[in-house]
Amino acid sequence: MNLVICLLSTRRFLTAAQIAATVPGYEHDPSDPRDHEAFQRKFERDKAELRDLGVPLETGTASIFDQEPGYRIAQREYALPDILLEPDEAAAVGIAARLWQHAGLAAAASSGLAKLRAAGVEVDPQATLGVEPVVTVDPAFGPLTSAARERRAVTFKYRVPEVDEPSTRRLEPWGVVCWRGRWYVVGHDRDRDATRCFRLSRIVGDVRATGRGGAFEPPAGADLISHVARSSGPIARNGRATVTVRHGRAAGLRRLAADVVPGPDGDRLTIVYGDVDWLASRIAGYGPDARADGPPELLDAVIQHLKELITRHEVPAVTA
């Protein structure tokens, strides 16, 4: 999906090197032959999979001077014709709308439902078909996006890996952005009198808005994504994980694998990684279909992710 979004977002052909620098999951060291070879294998698999799915992936060059071919997806070929939804399909759209509302994006969900209803399609956001959407958005997402829209300062507790106790931060939030699969808030740190970014998953407890609305104005043309990218720095892909997955399952993890060894109780994957939390969240997402075997830092991170999921979905005890 990241590759599709990237290639749909540009009209020019993008080379493999440009795609690797843009699409999350393709980060690698081009000067390392093994690392670069693993990227090429992964990229070839993904291209083949997109073509098998019917995605119109084009190959070409932007000009006659380009030596390396590039790739793009023509929007006119990718766009779907008018869609007529059956009642059960319309109910599925209702489930998606509930998920978006839970994630703090109710306006976008309401707009989508309004367009469907204008086209004569009745959609019931309360219909579940016996299925309940599982949402793992960070709790801080809603309060921070609201504060950024209202231009209100916030305070929150923030934990960094090197320090046990969280510290209090006072921030004028300019916006919330996604970088390498994680959400960050960027703004002016009042205590440090400087621009700072904070990963939402490290915010502890509630985010509290303070003061009046319209109390500050973000700098014109601020590039929040670039600031997060600079603050995060390049990811050194020097970790090697061993993961066992069930036969025929966990396709996303298989695409990350540099090596796959079949076994009696599952396939053993070797995955080169840089961000242990990023990999752990994906392993945890496959539930019983994937098991982290090593190294110890990855096992600890997967266990932590699973504990957080349990905490989010625990039903509070009812007292008489």
C-alpha positions in Angstrom: 0.0 0.0 0.0 2.8 2.4 0.8 4.3 1.7 -2.7 0.9 2.3 -4.4 0.4 5.6 -2.5 3.8 6.8 -3.4 3.5 6.0 -7.2 0.0 7.4 -7.3 1.2 10.7 -5.7 3.6 11.6 -8.6 3.2 12.2 -12.3 6.8 11.5 -13.1 8.6 8.2 -13.1 10.5 7.4 -9.9 13.6 5.3 -9.9 14.2 2.4 -7.5 16.6 4.6 -5.5 14.0 7.4 -5.2 11.4 4.9 -4.1 13.7 3.3 -1.5 14.3 6.8 0.0 10.6 7.5 0.1 8.6 4.4 0.9 8.6 3.1 4.5 10.0 -0.5 4.7 12.5 -0.1 1.9 15.2 1.6 4.0 18.6 0.1 3.3 22.3 0.9 2.9 23.0 1.0 -0.9 26.7 0.6 -0.2 26.2 -2.7 1.5 25.9 -5.3 -1.3 23.8 -7.8 0.8 21.5 -5.1 2.1 21.0 -3.7 -1.4 20.4 -7.1 -2.9 17.7 -7.8 -0.2 16.0 -4.5 -1.2 16.0 -5.4 -4.8 14.5 -8.9 -4.1 11.8 -7.3 -2.0 11.1 -4.6 -4.6 10.8 -7.2 -7.4 8.4 -9.3 -5.3 6.2 -6.2 -4.6 6.1 -5.2 -8.2 5.1 -8.7 -9.3 2.4 -8.7 -6.6 1.0 -5.4 -7.7 0.8 -6.5 -11.3 -0.8 -9.8 -10.2 -3.5 -7.7 -8.4 -4.1 -5.8 -11.6 -2.5 -2.5 -10.5 -1.3 -0.7 -13.8 2.4 -0.3 -12.9 4.1 1.6 -15.7 7.9 1.6 -16.5 9.6 4.4 -18.3 11.9 7.5 -18.1 11.1 11.1 -17.6 13.4 12.2 -20.4 15.8 10.7 -23.0 18.7 11.7 -20.7 17.7 9.4 -17.9 19.8 6.2 -17.7 17.7 4.3 -15.2 14.1 3.4 -15.7 11.5 4.6 -13.3 8.0 3.5 -12.2 4.6 5.2 -11.8 0.9 4.3 -11.6 -1.3 6.3 -14.1 -4.3 7.6 -12.1 -6.6 7.4 -15.1 -5.9 3.6 -15.4 -6.1 3.0 -11.6 -9.4 4.8 -10.9 -12.4 2.7 -10.4 -15.7 3.2 -12.2 -18.9 4.1 -10.3 -19.5 1.5 -7.6 -23.0 0.2 -6.7 -22.9 -1.3 -3.2 -25.0 -4.2 -2.0 -26.6 -3.8 1.5 -24.0 -5.9 3.2 -21.2 -4.0 1.4 -22.8 -0.7 2.5 -22.8 -2.0 6.1 -19.1 -2.8 5.8 -18.6 0.9 4.8 -20.4 1.8 8.0 -17.9 -0.3 10.0 -15.1 1.7 8.4 -16.8 4.9 9.3 -17.0 3.9 12.9 -13.3 3.1 12.9 -12.5 6.6 11.4 -14.6 8.2 14.1 -12.8 6.4 16.8 -9.5 7.6 15.4 -10.6 11.2 15.8 -11.3 11.7 12.1 -15.1 12.0 12.3 -15.3 14.9 9.8 -13.6 12.8 7.0 -15.9 9.9 7.8 -19.0 12.0 7.7 -18.0 13.5 4.4 -17.5 10.1 2.9 -20.9 8.9 4.1 -22.6 12.0 2.8 -21.3 11.5 -0.7 -22.5 7.8 -0.6 -25.9 8.9 0.5 -26.1 11.6 -2.1 -25.5 8.9 -4.7 -28.4 6.9 -3.4 -26.5 4.4 -1.3 -27.9 3.9 2.2 -25.0 3.3 4.7 -25.7 2.5 8.4 -22.6 3.3 10.5 -24.1 1.3 13.4 -24.2 -2.0 11.3 -21.6 -4.4 12.4 -22.3 -7.7 10.6 -21.1 -9.4 13.8 -17.7 -7.7 13.3 -16.2 -5.0 15.6 -13.3 -3.0 14.2 -10.1 -3.2 16.2 -8.5 0.3 16.5 -5.0 0.8 17.8 -4.7 4.6 17.4 -2.6 6.4 20.1 -4.9 7.9 22.7 -3.0 11.3 22.3 -4.0 11.6 18.6 -7.4 13.2 19.2 -6.5 15.7 21.8 -3.3 16.8 20.0 -5.0 17.2 16.6 -7.8 19.2 18.2 -5.3 21.4 20.1 -3.4 22.0 16.8 -6.6 23.1 15.0 -7.6 25.4 17.9 -4.1 26.8 18.4 -4.1 25.9 22.1 -1.0 24.9 24.1 -0.9 21.5 25.7 0.9 19.7 28.5 1.7 16.0 28.8 4.0 13.5 30.3 6.6 12.1 28.0 8.9 9.1 28.4 12.2 8.6 26.5 13.9 5.2 26.4 17.0 6.4 28.3 15.0 7.7 31.3 12.7 5.7 33.6 10.5 8.5 34.8 8.5 10.6 32.3 9.0 14.3 32.2 6.4 17.1 31.8 6.4 18.9 28.4 4.6 22.2 27.5 4.1 22.4 23.8 2.4 24.7 21.2 1.4 22.0 18.7 1.6 22.9 15.0 0.3 19.5 13.7 0.4 15.8 13.9 2.1 13.8 11.1 3.0 10.2 10.3 6.7 9.2 9.6 7.9 5.7 9.0 4.6 4.2 10.3 4.6 6.3 13.6 2.7 9.4 14.6 4.5 12.5 15.8 3.4 15.9 17.1 5.6 18.9 16.1 5.5 22.3 17.7 7.2 24.9 19.8 8.5 23.5 23.2 8.0 26.4 25.6 10.5 25.2 28.2 13.3 24.7 25.7 12.2 27.6 23.5 12.8 25.5 20.4 11.0 23.4 17.8 10.6 19.8 19.0 8.8 16.6 17.9 7.4 13.9 20.1 6.3 10.4 19.3 2.7 9.9 20.3 3.3 6.3 21.6 5.7 7.7 24.2 3.2 10.1 25.7 2.1 8.9 29.1 -1.4 9.6 30.5 -3.7 12.4 29.3 -2.9 15.4 27.1 -4.3 18.5 28.7 -5.1 21.7 26.7 -4.2 24.9 28.5 -5.0 28.6 27.9 -7.2 30.1 25.2 -7.6 29.2 21.6 -5.6 31.1 19.0 -2.8 31.6 21.4 -0.1 31.1 18.8 0.5 30.8 15.1 2.7 28.2 13.4 5.4 29.5 11.2 4.3 29.9 7.6 5.3 27.0 5.3 6.6 24.8 8.2 7.5 21.4 6.9 6.6 19.1 9.7 7.6 15.9 8.0 11.1 17.2 7.2 11.5 18.2 10.8 10.6 14.7 12.1 12.9 13.1 9.5 15.8 15.3 10.6 15.1 14.6 14.3 14.8 10.8 13.7 17.9 10.6 11.6 18.9 7.7 9.4 18.0 4.3 10.7 21.0 2.0 10.9 19.8 -1.4 9.7 22.2 -3.5 11.8 19.8 -5.8 13.6 19.0 -9.3 12.5 15.8 -10.8 13.7 14.6 -14.4 13.6 10.9 -14.9 13.3 8.8 -18.0 12.9 5.5 -17.7 10.9 2.8 -20.3 10.2 2.8 -21.8 6.7 1.0 -19.6 4.2 0.5 -16.7 6.8 2.1 -13.3 7.6 2.7 -12.2 4.0 3.8 -8.8 5.1 6.6 -10.2 7.3 7.7 -12.5 4.4 8.2 -9.5 2.2 10.6 -8.1 4.8 12.6 -11.3 5.0 16.2 -11.6 3.6 16.0 -15.3 4.0 13.2 -17.9 4.5 13.9 -21.5 5.8 10.9 -23.9 5.7 10.4 -26.0 8.9 7.9 -28.5 10.2 6.1 -26.1 12.5 6.5 -23.0 10.3 8.8 -21.0 8.2 11.9 -19.4 9.8 12.4 -15.8 8.6 15.6 -13.7 8.9 14.7 -10.0 8.9 17.3 -7.2 8.9 15.9 -4.2 10.8 16.8 -0.8 12.2 13.8 0.2 14.4 13.0 -2.6 16.9 9.7 -1.0 17.9 8.6 -0.8 14.2 9.3 -4.5 13.6 7.8 -5.6 17.0 4.5 -3.8 16.3 4.2 -5.7 13.0 5.0 -9.1 14.5 2.5 -8.4 17.3 -0.1 -7.5 14.7 -0.1 -11.1 13.3 -1.1 -12.6 16.7 -0.5 -16.4 16.9 0.6 -16.5 13.2 4.0 -15.0 14.0 6.5 -15.6 16.9 9.7 -13.5 17.5 12.6 -15.9 18.4 15.3 -13.3 18.8 17.2 -11.2 19.6 16.2 -10.5 23.2 15.5 -6.8 22.5 12.9 -7.8 19.9 11.2 -10.3 22.3 11.0 -7.6 24.9 9.5 -5.1 22.4 6.9 -7.6 21.2 5.8 -8.5 24.7 5.5 -4.8 25.5 3.3 -4.2 22.5 1.1 -7.1 23.4 0.8 -5.8 27.0 -0.3 -2.4 25.6 -2.9 -4.1 23.5 -4.3 -5.9 26.5 -4.4 -2.7 28.5 -6.3 -0.9 25.7 -9.0 -3.5 25.4 -9.4 -4.5 29.1 -13.0 -4.1 30.3 -13.1 -2.2 33.6 -14.3 -4.2 36.6 -17.9 -3.4 37.7 -18.2 -2.8 41.4 -21.5 -3.3 43.2 
